[in-house]
Amino acid sequence: MLQYKDIVIRPIGEADLPEIVALGNDVEHLGGYLPCRMRSLEAYREDFKERKGFMQPENSWFAITARDGRLLGNIGFFKPVFYMAGLEIGASIFREEDRGRGLMTQAAQVFAPYVFAVAPIPSLRATAASGNVASRRVIEKCGFSLDGIERAATFAWGKVQDLAVYSLLRGECPTLEEVLAAARAPKEHPHP
């Protein structure tokens, strides 16, 4: 479990599945950039068992919760293409009222160093629909550099969209210990 600022990142449990399915199937809250593919609770349960709780060496997903335990979203890493040496991270905040509060930035700021700590990879990749300004801002705040625009790369909400592709090299990312220590350090306030 990772506790960082206002959020906690922890493994997804079987008890989380009904809420994840309900929130993931609520198309009104998906936003305009995620594909709306509804799945049944039974399909999620089968996938959860088959993939050992969504925890595989090159494809793992975690719950993002508030400190009080309320489910906020999910975050994970996966192998984008079999021949790539790195991994890609992806995340989602489920409810519209939880977006725009810095929660995704906090999750990504601690998760990228976590992935580098547990996986022997040279780089991380992150993508966002080119028009998704909020997600692109989060990615950039976490130190990722824009590699380019992949044209006509995704399909969501009835239209083909370009994808902004970012990368973060291992040497560009602070260590997990550094990130956690900085979050625990008392804030310095300037004197009036």
C-alpha positions in Angstrom: 0.0 0.0 0.0 1.2 3.5 -0.9 0.0 6.4 1.2 0.8 9.7 -0.4 -0.7 13.1 0.5 -4.5 12.7 0.2 -4.6 9.3 -1.5 -3.8 5.7 -1.0 -2.9 3.2 -3.7 -3.5 -0.4 -2.8 -4.3 -3.7 -4.6 -7.8 -4.1 -5.9 -9.7 -6.6 -3.7 -12.6 -8.8 -4.8 -14.9 -6.7 -2.6 -14.0 -3.7 -4.8 -15.3 -5.3 -8.0 -19.0 -4.4 -7.7 -18.2 -0.7 -7.2 -15.6 -0.7 -9.9 -18.0 -2.3 -12.4 -20.8 0.1 -11.5 -18.6 3.2 -11.8 -16.8 1.9 -14.9 -20.2 1.2 -16.6 -21.6 4.7 -15.8 -21.1 6.3 -19.2 -22.1 9.8 -17.9 -19.0 9.9 -15.7 -16.5 8.5 -18.2 -15.7 11.8 -19.8 -15.1 12.2 -23.5 -11.8 10.3 -23.9 -12.2 6.9 -22.4 -13.9 4.2 -24.5 -17.3 3.2 -23.1 -17.2 -0.5 -23.0 -19.6 -2.0 -20.5 -18.6 -5.2 -18.8 -20.5 -7.5 -16.5 -19.6 -8.1 -12.9 -19.2 -11.8 -13.7 -16.7 -11.0 -16.5 -14.7 -8.8 -14.0 -14.7 -11.6 -11.4 -13.4 -14.1 -13.9 -10.7 -11.7 -15.1 -9.8 -11.0 -11.4 -9.4 -14.7 -10.7 -7.6 -15.5 -13.9 -5.1 -12.6 -13.5 -4.5 -13.3 -9.8 -6.2 -10.1 -8.6 -5.1 -8.0 -11.5 -1.5 -8.5 -10.4 0.8 -9.7 -13.1 4.5 -8.7 -13.7 3.7 -6.7 -16.8 0.1 -5.9 -16.2 -1.1 -4.8 -12.8 -3.9 -2.6 -11.6 -4.5 -0.9 -8.3 -7.3 1.0 -6.5 -6.9 4.7 -5.8 -8.7 5.6 -2.6 -9.1 8.6 -0.4 -7.6 8.3 3.1 -11.0 7.4 4.5 -11.2 4.4 2.1 -13.6 5.8 -0.5 -12.8 4.5 -3.9 -11.6 7.3 -6.3 -10.3 5.4 -9.3 -7.7 3.0 -10.5 -4.1 3.1 -11.7 -1.9 0.5 -13.3 0.9 -0.4 -15.6 1.0 -2.7 -18.6 3.2 -3.7 -21.6 2.0 -1.5 -24.5 3.8 -3.6 -27.2 5.6 -6.9 -26.6 8.9 -5.7 -28.0 9.1 -2.5 -25.9 11.5 -2.5 -23.0 9.4 -0.2 -20.9 5.9 -0.2 -19.5 3.0 2.2 -19.9 1.0 3.6 -17.0 -2.7 4.4 -17.2 -5.2 5.7 -14.7 -8.7 7.0 -14.2 -10.7 8.9 -11.6 -14.2 7.5 -11.7 -16.5 10.3 -10.5 -16.6 13.7 -12.1 -16.8 15.4 -8.7 -13.4 14.0 -7.8 -11.7 15.3 -10.9 -9.8 18.6 -11.0 -8.8 18.3 -7.3 -5.2 17.1 -7.9 -5.9 13.5 -6.9 -4.7 12.0 -10.2 -1.5 14.1 -10.1 -0.8 12.8 -6.6 -1.4 9.2 -7.7 0.8 9.5 -10.8 3.6 11.4 -8.8 4.0 8.4 -6.4 3.1 5.6 -8.9 5.7 6.3 -11.5 8.6 6.0 -8.9 6.8 2.9 -7.6 6.9 1.2 -11.0 10.6 2.0 -11.4 11.2 0.6 -7.9 9.5 -2.8 -8.8 10.3 -3.3 -12.5 13.7 -3.4 -14.2 12.7 -1.1 -17.0 14.5 1.8 -18.7 11.4 4.0 -19.2 7.7 4.6 -18.6 5.2 5.7 -21.2 2.0 7.6 -20.7 -0.6 8.6 -23.3 -3.6 10.8 -23.5 -6.0 11.8 -26.2 -4.4 14.9 -27.8 -7.4 17.0 -26.9 -7.5 15.8 -23.2 -5.8 18.9 -21.8 -6.4 17.8 -18.1 -4.7 14.4 -18.5 -1.9 15.9 -20.5 -1.3 18.4 -17.8 -1.1 15.7 -15.1 1.4 13.7 -17.2 3.6 16.8 -17.7 3.5 17.7 -14.0 4.9 14.3 -13.3 8.0 14.9 -15.4 7.1 13.1 -18.6 8.3 14.5 -21.9 6.2 14.7 -25.0 7.6 12.3 -27.6 5.0 13.0 -30.3 1.4 12.6 -31.6 0.3 9.3 -32.8 -2.3 10.1 -35.4 -5.7 8.4 -35.4 -4.6 6.0 -32.6 -7.8 5.6 -30.5 -11.5 5.4 -30.9 -13.8 6.7 -28.2 -17.3 8.2 -28.2 -17.9 7.6 -31.9 -14.7 9.3 -33.2 -11.1 8.5 -34.0 -8.7 10.6 -31.9 -5.0 11.4 -32.0 -2.9 10.3 -29.0 -0.2 12.3 -27.3 2.7 10.0 -26.3 5.0 10.8 -23.4 7.9 9.1 -21.8 9.9 9.3 -18.6 13.3 7.7 -18.3 14.5 6.0 -15.2 17.2 8.7 -14.5 14.6 11.5 -14.9 12.3 10.1 -12.2 12.9 10.7 -8.5 13.1 7.5 -6.4 10.1 6.3 -4.5 12.0 7.0 -1.2 12.7 10.6 -2.3 9.0 11.2 -3.2 7.7 9.7 0.0 10.3 11.6 2.1 9.4 14.9 0.4 5.7 14.3 1.2 6.5 13.7 4.9 8.8 16.7 5.2 7.3 19.7 6.9 6.4 22.6 4.6 8.5 25.7 4.9 6.4 28.9 5.1 8.0 32.1 4.1 8.3 34.7 6.8 6.2 37.8 6.4 
